[in-house]
Amino acid sequence: MVVAMAFVPDSQELKSGLIIFRRGDVRHRRWYCRIKVPGGDRYKTVALKTSDIETARERAFDHDADIRFRIKHEVPVFNRPFSQVTA
């Protein structure tokens, strides 16, 4: 699956609901991941802080596992509500 956003020239689906991508609107070549939060229509995007594809894959799977752990143990997935971010 390829993410259909103009600023994402390079993406890979690691599994359903987990993709890694590089942004085209920045100068660096570091990877990000987008994780679908189970049980809803929300996504969490995380900067993986690496330009190495193998390291990016490992970190993406680690973040995915962390999200699943948080959901299972009822720990908040997001630090701040959207209303605080946009205020």
C-alpha positions as CSV (number, residue, x, y, z in Angstrom):
1,M,0.0,0.0,0.0
2,V,1.3,3.5,-0.8
3,V,0.2,6.5,1.2
4,A,-1.5,8.9,-1.2
5,M,-0.1,12.2,0.2
6,A,1.8,14.6,-1.9
7,F,4.6,15.0,0.7
8,V,5.2,11.3,1.1
9,P,7.3,10.1,-1.9
10,D,8.5,6.9,-0.2
11,S,6.4,4.5,2.0
12,Q,6.2,0.9,2.9
13,E,3.4,-1.1,4.6
14,L,4.9,-3.3,7.2
15,K,1.6,-4.9,8.1
16,S,-2.0,-3.9,8.1
17,G,-2.3,-0.6,10.0
18,L,1.5,0.0,10.2
19,I,3.5,2.0,7.6
20,I,6.8,3.6,7.5
21,F,7.4,6.6,5.3
22,R,9.8,9.5,4.5
23,R,8.5,13.0,4.1
24,G,9.2,14.9,0.9
25,D,8.6,18.3,2.5
26,V,11.8,18.2,4.7
27,R,15.5,18.2,3.9
28,H,16.5,15.2,6.0
29,R,16.0,11.5,5.0
30,R,14.7,10.1,8.3
31,W,11.8,7.7,8.5
32,Y,8.4,8.1,10.3
33,C,5.8,5.5,11.1
34,R,2.0,5.7,11.1
35,I,0.2,3.3,13.4
36,K,-3.6,2.7,13.3
37,V,-4.8,2.7,16.9
38,P,-7.0,-0.4,17.4
39,G,-10.7,0.2,18.1
40,G,-11.1,3.5,16.3
41,D,-10.3,5.7,13.3
42,R,-7.2,7.3,14.8
43,Y,-3.6,7.1,13.8
44,K,-0.4,7.9,15.7
45,T,2.6,9.2,13.8
46,V,6.0,8.8,15.3
47,A,9.4,10.1,14.1
48,L,11.7,7.1,14.0
49,K,14.9,9.3,14.1
50,T,16.8,7.2,11.6
51,S,17.6,7.1,7.9
52,D,18.4,3.4,8.0
53,I,15.5,1.3,6.6
54,E,16.2,-1.8,8.8
55,T,16.4,0.3,12.0
56,A,13.2,2.1,11.0
57,R,11.4,-1.2,10.5
58,E,12.5,-2.4,14.0
59,R,11.5,0.8,15.7
60,A,8.2,0.9,13.9
61,F,7.3,-2.6,15.2
62,D,8.5,-1.6,18.7
63,H,6.1,1.5,18.6
64,D,3.3,-0.7,17.3
65,A,3.8,-3.1,20.2
66,D,3.8,-0.2,22.7
67,I,0.5,1.1,21.3
68,R,-1.0,-2.4,21.7
69,F,0.3,-2.7,25.2
70,R,-1.1,0.8,26.1
71,I,-4.6,-0.2,24.7
72,K,-4.6,-3.5,26.5
73,H,-3.7,-1.9,29.9
74,E,-5.8,1.2,29.4
75,V,-2.8,3.6,29.3
76,P,-3.3,6.8,27.3
77,V,-1.9,6.5,23.7
78,F,-1.8,10.3,23.1
79,N,-0.1,12.8,25.5
80,R,-2.4,15.7,24.7
81,P,-5.9,16.0,23.3
82,F,-6.2,17.5,19.8
83,S,-7.9,20.6,21.3
84,Q,-4.7,21.4,23.3
85,V,-2.5,20.9,20.3
86,T,-4.5,23.3,18.0
87,A,-5.1,25.9,20.7
